[in-house]
């Protein structure tokens, strides 16, 4: 019997009127107009800015970052006095590109500058007291952290006590107590609506470097190289591609094919990136350049990347790029081996992850530098939060420990889960989607139970399938070069601006065959029901499902295929489900009475979603005033409007909301306090009545 990947689909609600308005205003196809709406664009003015980010007037970074002017002044004085500056970076792509960016900038400006990057194996993440002491012993006057430091209270305090100045540039979440640095540049300190809010570490470093160079009137000849490093680091770090990230990346991606940096030229050469392209795409960085940089931080020496990105010698650059290629090949072999072993543990032990609602996989002799990548692959395969780890012998005094990484699904917050297990863990950190941790091996059984306990509080059985987010329905006859070109014009794609996914029902698979070195991919020929339209498709890592059923619904991305001078638009399948599921939903919608007990839970939920209005509206009285309220299901957002026209907007589960007459002038407020908490409670009671 034919098998298919087990998935759950989330189809965005249709907004035909707004999509049509945007289509008429911008010249986009209505289908592309719907994609733009799904990216949070609420009117035609915002649509034009989305299409041409350079047309938006940006506030000055000096006005947005309170400590930026002070940081520039401190560095000006250090350069003028010949004081030694030391950069403390990080071993991921963001940290290494940030370090290289500031090294290039400060050297260009005549600074006496050096750097250090903590060892992933020996030191772990971020600046530490050992590094601070070494800087002090070497006569450093100013420490400049990049992509780390915001949580390093004790090391920063030590630096201050030793008489050093400290500037922290970071983008990670804020701790309860900020370090006592001379200056802190972190976009998390900015208002939530600031266009600089989504910057990665390399973005903060870029702003500091550009601001310093402008203040010294030495910006000429520097901007292009810094923009290229910003582009490389921002995409490799999976930063949200909104605000200034989107604006600057569109420019940087156009510039990269003509890069004058020897290291980037060499990296593109060994990675097989076509330098003849008019512009690179995020995938060129995310799947080709970025992994070769990250591989070094995971299992190699970060100094190699710093040399690659700061040298002007083409020979050295090519040598370092070849070393990156070699290390990345080893990283791939490690990942593939660990993935095979992990799947074997899951399926042949077996591990009851469906009952536990979280997958914990631990095995000896795994390289902890790459297990995070394997965790992401397991999430993609099983659709469940994954905690993966390996044993580390800390010596007789410390015993055996387990060190690992976690990756998540939308409904599960990794950092909250780790915090829930606080008493069982030695160290941990992260955010909603990912994290790292270590603990005594003797706590493994207790940790599994505690994680499962947390998972049962936030996950239902229907959540335990990979989620496919779909933008809109499309007919295969609509798939053409014009549609692809318009979609491509909305680049760059990434977090916050995800690649569009369409779906087509009732598709016949008229050909399918396994391809690839290990025959683990599928090549297909598809035809939509009752049409003559035929199109080719690829399904990565679906070889094990061959043969797929003859008749299915499909979800897909568009891709351009070049072969022997001919260009065709093909599909990259990301979702599939039995056609009968779609027909069942249509049938149920027509019936006056739905019998959910006769349907699967997934079908019930999709029926419920289709039948419910996407915006609930109501009115209520509170303390003698009348308020209007609305619940926007697609955004998970409640809005409450007072008689003066001010709107309180808060997303489900958030402790903060926005209050103002427009999002441009809105202020962030704590909705757990009165009167906001009572207003929200009354509004929800009104909408649910």
N, C-alpha and C positions, 0 to 999 in steps of 0.2 A: 504494500500500500504506500502511496506517495506521501512523503513528509514535507512539511514546510517550516520555516523558522517560526517559533512562537513569539508573537508580538502583540502589542496594544497600540492602537492608532489614536492620535489626537488631531482631529481636523478643525482648523480655524473656522470660526463662524463667517459666513459670507456677509459682506457689506457692499452690495452692488451699487448703491447710490453714491457713496463716497469714492469707491473705486472708479466709477464713471466720471465723477468730477475731476479726480486726479488725472485720469486718462485724457480728458478733453483739455485740461490746463497744461499738461506736460508733453502730450503727444505719445505717451506710452500706450501700449495695448491694454485693454481693460483687465486682462489676466495679470499683467505686470502691475497695473494699478492696485489690484487686490494684494499682491505681494508687498507693495509699499505700505498699504494700510496695516497689514499684519506686522510691520516693523515698528508700529506705534505712531505712525504719521497720521495726524488727525485733521489736517486741512491742506489746501493747495500751496499755501505759503511755505509750510514746513516741508512739503514734497519737493519744492524747488531747491530749498537749502540741502535736503537730503541728496538730491541729484548733483548739486554743485556746492559742496561744503565751503569752498573758498569765498562764496558770496556773503557768508555770514560774518558780521563784525564781532571779533573776539575781544573780551576784556584783556587788559595787559596782565601777564603773569605776576608782575610786581604788585598789582592791586589785589590779586587773588591769594597769593602765598604771603602770609604776614612776615615770615622770616627770610624771604628771598633777598630783600635789599640788604639786610644785615649779613647774610651769607656772602653776597657779592663783595661787600666792604671788607669783610674779614679776609677773603681770598686776595683781594687787591693789596691789602697791607702785607700779607705773607709773601706775595710775589715781589713787591717793591723792596721788602727787607731781606729777600733771599732766604726766607724761612722754609724749612723742609715741610712738604705736604705729603701725607701718606693716605692712599685710598685703600679701604677694606671692602672687597667685593664679595661675591657669592659664586658658587660653582655651577649654577644653572645658566642657561642661555641669556636670561635677563641680566643676571649679575655680571657675567663675563663681558657682554656687549656694553653694559654700563661702565665697567672698569676701563675697557678699551676706549670708550668715547671720552671719558674725562681725562685719561692719560694723553690722548691726542690733543684735546683742547688745552689742557694746562701746559703741555710742552710747547704748543704753538704760541702760548702767551708768555713763555719764558719762565715758567715755574720750575722749581726744584722738586720733582715729584717722583714717588715710587708707589708700590702697591703690595698688598698681601691678600691672598684668598685662603680661607680656612680649608682644611682637608675634610672631605666628606667622610672619610673612613675614621680619622683620628679626632677631629674637632667637632664635626657636625656643623649645623647651620649658624651663621652669623659671627660677628665680632666677639672675641672672648678676652679674658684677662691676660692670657699668654701673649696674644698679639699686641695688646695695649702696652704691656711691659717691653716687648721687643721694639715697638715704635719709640717708646720713651728712651730706651738705651741707645737707639740709633739717632737721637737728636731731632726727632720729629716735633714740629710745633703745632701742626693742624692735622687732625684726623678727619677724613671725609668718608663716611660710609655710603655704599650704594646697594640698593636692593636688600638692605638689612639694617638693623640697629634700633628700630623702634621699640623692641622688647628687651634690649640689652641694657637694663638699668645699671647693674653692678659694673660691667666693663666700662660704661660711659662715666660712671661716678669715679672709678679708679683713674681714668684718663684726666678728669678734671682735677682730682686730688694731686696728680703728678704734674700739674701745671700745663697740660695740653688743651688746646681748643678743639671742640668737636662740632662738626656739622653732620647731621643725619639726613640722608636722602633715602627714602623708603616709600613703599606703597602698601605695605601689609596692614592688617587691622590693628587698631590702637589698643594698647593695654590699659588697664585701669590707672596705672601710674606711668607718666611719660618720663623718659630718661632726662637727667639734668644737663642736656647738651646746650651749647651756645646758640644753636639754631636747629630747627627741625623743619624739613620740607617733606610733607606727606599729603597726597591728595585726599586722604581720608579725613583730614582736618578741615577740608573745604566744604561749603554748602553742597547738598546732595545734587543740586541742579547745575553746579559749575561744569563748564565744558572740559575742565582739567581733571575732573573727579576720577575718570577711568584710567589715568596714566599708569603704566607699569614703571618699574624702577628705572628703566632706561629712559623713559619719558621725563621723569623728574631730573635725571642727570642731564638730559638734553636742554631742558629749560634753564638749569643753572649754568651750563656751559655757554649757551647763547647769550644769556643775560650778562655774564661776566665779560665775554668777548666784546659785546656792544659797549659796555661801560668803559672798556679800555681802547675803544675804536680800532679793534683788531679782528673784526668779524670777517673781513674779506679772505677768501680762500679756505674758510673753515666750515661754512654752513653745509655744503654738499656732503662732505664726508661724515659729518655728525648726523645728518638726516638719514643717510644710508644705514648707519649703525642703529639709529632709533627704529627704523623700519624693521631691520633684522630682529632686534631684541623684542620689540612689541608683539610681533606676530608669533615668534617662537615661544613667548611666554603666555600665549593665549589670552592676552589682554582684551577687554571689550572694545570692539571696533566702532565706537561712538564718540561724539564730541571731537576734541582735537586729535584723538587717535585716528579717526576716520579721515579727517581733513588732511593731516600730515602724511598719512600712509598712502593716500591716493597720489600725492606728489612723489613720495619716496619710491613707490613701486614703479613709477614711470622712469625714475632716475637710475635705478639699480642696474638695468642692462648696460648702461654706459658708465658704470662705476670706474673711478680712477684709483680706487683702493686696491692695492696688489692682492691683499688677502681675500677680498670678496671676489675679485676676478678669478683667483685660483680655486676658491671654493666652488664657484659656479662651474668651473671647468671640470673638476673631478666629480661633481654631482650630476653632470649631464644636463644642466639647465641651459636652455637655448638663449644665448645672449642676443640673438637677432630679434627677439620679441620686442614689440613696442613698449611693453611694460611687463613686469613679473606679476604673478598672481600669488595670493597668500598661500596657496597649495605648494607653489615652488619653494617657499620658505618653510612652511609647516611640515612638508613631507621630504624635502631634499636638503636644504641648507640647515635648517634648525636642528634636525636629528644629528647631523654630523658635529654640530657644536655641542649639543647636549650630551652626546656620547662621551665626550672628553670629560665633562664634569661628573658623569656617572661612574666611569671606570678608568679614567686617565688623569693626566696632570693639567689643570686649568691654565697653567703658564703657557702651554702650547697655543691655546686660543688667543690669549693676550698678545703673544708674538705674532700670530697670524693676522690679527686685526689692527696691529699698530706698525708693522713693518712696511717700508716702502721698497724693499728689495724683492723683486719678482721671484728670484731663485729661492730665497728663504720662504716666501709665501707659498710657492708650489710644494716645497718640501713639507711644510706644516700641513697643508691641505691634504697631501697624500697620507700623512700620519692620521689625520682626522678620518679619512676614508677607511684606513686599516682598523682603527679603533671602533668605528661605527659598524664595520662588518662583524667584528667580535661581539659588539653589543647585540646585533641582530641574532647571532647564533645563541648567545646566552638567553635572550628573550624567547626564542623559539623553543629551546630546550626546557626552560622553566615553564612555559605555557603548556607544553605537552605533558610534563610531569604533574602540573597543577590540575589539568583536566582529568588525568588518570586518577588522581587522588579524589577529586570531586565525584567522579562517576563510578569508580570501582571500589572505593572504600566501603560504602558510599558515604558522602557527607549530606545529611538531610537539610539542605539549605532552604527548601521550601517551607518546612516546618519551623525552622529557626528564623526565617525571613531575613537572614544575613549570612553571607558566606565567609567563613574564616578558614584560610588555608595556610598551614605552617609546615615547612620542611627544611631539613638541614642542607647545607652546601648550596644555597641559592645566594646570588650576589644581590645585596640589598640596594645597590645602586640602580638596578634595572627592574626590581619587582613592582615598582609603581606602574611601569608600562604594562606589565602582565596583568596587574589589577584592572587597568582600563579595558584590556581585551576581555577579561572575564566578565566585567560589567556588561560589555557589548554582547557577550554570548548568552549570559544567564539573566540579565536584567535585574540584578539584585545588588545591594551594597556589598563590596568586597573588602575584606581585611586580610592582607597577605603578609607573611613574615618569614624570617629565617633565624636560626640560632646563632648566637655569638657567645664565645667563651670569654668572659671578662677577667678570668684569673681566679685564683683560690679565694681572694678577698671578696670578690663580687659575685661569684657563681655564674651560672648559665643564664643568659638573657635572650629575649626574642626582640628583634628590631624589625619594623615593618612599615608598610604604606597602606593607605585606604583610598578607595575611589567610590563615588556614590551615584545614586539616581536622584531625580528631582525632588522626590518626597522625603528624602532622608538627609539630615544634616550631620556630616561627618564630625565636625568640631563639637557639636552638642553631644553626639554619641560618645566621643572620647572624654568629654567633660563628665558625662554620666558615669564613666568607669574610672574616675579620677583616683580613687583609693587603690586601684589595682595597677596603675601605670606609674612608671618612673618619670618619663618625659613624654610630652606630646604637643602637637600644634597643628594648625591647618585652618581650613575654612569650610564652607558648606559642602563643597564638591570633593575635597581631597584633604589628606592629612598624613602625618607621620607619627610614629609612637615607638616606645620601647617599654619592656616590662620583664619581671622575673618569670622565667619559664615555668616555675611552680604555680603561677597564677593563671596558666592557660585555660584550664577547665572553667575556673570562675569567670574569666574574661568572656569566654564564649557565651556563658549563661547570661551575663550582664548585658552584652551586646544584643543578644536575642530578646531579652526583656525590653530593652529600649526600642528595638525594631518593631516589636508587637504594639508599641504605643503609637507609632506613626505610619505603619504600613499595613495594608490589607492584602489578602491573597492576589487580588487582581493587579496590584502594583508590581508583582514579581514577574514581569515580562519586559523585554526591551521596548522602550517607548519610541514610536515613530511620529514626529510632528509634521503635519501636512498643511500646506498653504491653501490649496484650492484644487478643485476637480478640473481636469483638462481632457480634451479628446486628442488622440494621437494625430489627427489631421491638423491640429493647431501647432504641432511641434515642427518648427522650421527655423531657418537662419535668422529671420527677423526677431522671433521670440528669444532665441539664444543671445543675439546681440544686445537686445534690451536688458535681458537678465545680466549679462556680462557687464553692462554699463553701470550696474548697481554695486559693483565691487568697491572695496574689499569685503569679502565674506569672512565671518568668524563669529566669535561669541558676541552677542548683542546685535548682530546683523547676520543671521544664519543663512546658509545657502538655501534657496527656495526648493521646496519639495512639492511636486504635484502628484495627483493620483488619477487613475483611469480604471473604471469598472469593466467587468466582462471582457477580459482580454484573453485571447487564445494563444498558447505557446505552440508555435508550429515547428520550431526547431530548438533543441537545447543540447549542449555538449560541454564536457568538462575540459578546461584548459589550464595552462600554467605548468611550471616545473613539477609541482606535486599534485597536479590536477585538482587543485582546491578552489578554482574559480569556475563560474558558469558563463558561457556565451549563449545568447538566445536570439531568436527571431520571433517577433510578436505581431499579432493582428487584433485590432479592436473589433468587437462583435458588430455585425451588420455594416461593416465598412470594408473598403479595399486597401486601407492604409496599413502598410507593413513597415516595421522599424526594428533595428538591431538594438540589443541591450547587453550589458555586462552586469554580473552579480558577484561582487568580490566575496571570497570565503564562503560561498554557498555550494561548493562542489559536493559536500556530503549530502545535500538534499536532492541531488539528481537521481531519478527524474522528478521534476516538479509536476503537480497536476496540470492537466491540459487547459483548464479554464480557471482564471484567477482574477482578483483585483490587484493592481500593482501601485506602489508608491515609488517615486523616482526623482533623481536630479537629471539635469541636462548636461551633456558633455560633447565637446567637439572632437571628432576623430579625423586625423590627417593620414591618408594612405595613398602613396604613389601620385601625389599632386592633387588628389581629390579630397575635399572636405565634406564630411557628413555630420549631422547631429544624431547622436545616439543617446540611449538612456542608461543611467547607472541606477540599478534597482537597489532600494534601501528598505522596501517593505513589500509584503505579500500577504494575502489572506484569501480564503475561499470565497468565490463569487457569491455563494449561497448566503453568506453572512450579510452582504449588502442587500440582497433581495429580501431577506427576512426583515431587515430594518424598514425597508420601503413598505412591505406588506403590513407590518405592525403599525406604522404611522397612519395608514388608511383606516384601520379598525378603530371603533369607538372605545373598545376595551382592550387593554394590554394584559396579557397573562405572563408576567415575568418569570413565574416558576417554570415555564416551558422553554425559556431561553437561557443561554449561558450568562454568567454575571457580566462578562464583557459586553455582550449584546444588549443587556438591560441598561448598562451605563450609557452606551451609545444612543439607544432609543431615548433615554431620559434627556441626554444632552440636546438631541435634535428637537424634542418636543418643548423643552423649556425656553422661554424668552431669554434672549441674551442680555437684555437690560431690564431690570425691575425698577419701577419708579413708585414713589409714594410721597405723602406729606404727613407731618406730625407737628403737634404743639409741644413746646417746652418752655417753661417759665414765662408764659404769656406771649411767646413769639411763635410764628409759623415757619417751619423749615421744610425745604424740599430735599428729598433723598433719592439716590439711585445706586443700584448695584450692577456694575459692569462685569459680567461673568468672564468674558474673554480676557480681561485684565486682572481679575481677582481684586477689583478695587471698589471701595465704597466712597460715594461722594455726598456730602451734606452741604446745602447752600442756605445761608442765613438771609434775613430780609435786606441786609445791606449789599448783597451780591457776592460776599466772600464765600469761597468753597473750601471745605475741609476734605482732602483726599487721602485715603489710607488704604494700603494693600493688606490683604488677609494675612494675619500672623505678625505684622510689623508693629513695633512699639512706637514708631515715629510716623508722622504724617506731614502733609504740606497744607498750609493755610494761606489763602490769598485770592485776589480777583483773577489772576492768571498764573500759569506755572512759572512765568518769567519773574514775577515779583513775589512768589510764594515763599514763606518762611517755614523752616522745619520746626515742628513742635512735638512734644511728648504726649501721645494720645492716651497714656495710662493715667494722666492727671485730669482733674475736674477743670472745666465742665465737659471736656472732650470725651472722656470715658462714658459719661452718662448719655451724652448726645449719640454716640455710636451705638450704645446699648438700645436706646429708644428707636433709633433708625432701623436697626436690624429687626427689632420686634415688629415694627410697622411693615417692613418688606416681607417678613415671613408670615404675616397674618393672612 
